[in-house]
Amino acid sequence: MQGASATADLGHLRLGGVAFLARPGRPAVVTRTLTELAGPRRGVVELPVRLMWSSDRTFDLADPDQLLWMYENVLRESTRADDLRTLIDGRTLRRVWPLLNLPRGVRQAWEARHRGLRAA
């Protein structure tokens, strides 16, 4: 696949032909809907090394600070939508969205696709 359709299939969001960047050279990845985000709501989650390079990659979702830290890392580091679907919960994302410390490109990409997050 070429062009915009290939980019959309990867979860990258473009506006006017320009990708929102999670960091230089890496487009932010966004899911088509928030309902497809079916990650855990409770328990302890261990992130894969590709998303967090630290030796301490486990997060207790009952701890609000750890939940925010995990979501920030997953949203910033994901290069594929499947990681988002399995690690992020849509309802939780809506609830914590205003509290997340995200790169501008990640926040813009998610809010451009999911306008309801702007009001959260």
Order of alpha helices (4+ residues) and beta strands (2+ residues): alpha-beta-beta-beta-beta-beta-beta-alpha-alpha-alpha-alpha-alpha
